[in-house]
């Protein structure tokens, strides 16, 4: 779903964020004013961060994946030290 209005009316939260991300990206590409670019860039980064933090279809967020990899590395380090 790329249409912001359609996704706002009937899309999932993820679809709405994706449509908003795409809309903000389009605005950033055509904006020539630095005064307009800064707040758009902040909103764009916020939406990207929120999308990144959402769980994927399996229910795992990027933060969860990172925590799991860290725990696995720590367990391997402890196993080699023992």
Buried (B, 14 or more C-beta within 10 A) or exposed (E): BEEBEEBEEEBEEBBBBBBBBBBBEEBBEEBEEEEEBEEBEEBBEBBBEBBEEEEEEEEEBBEBEEEEEEEEEEEEEEEEEE
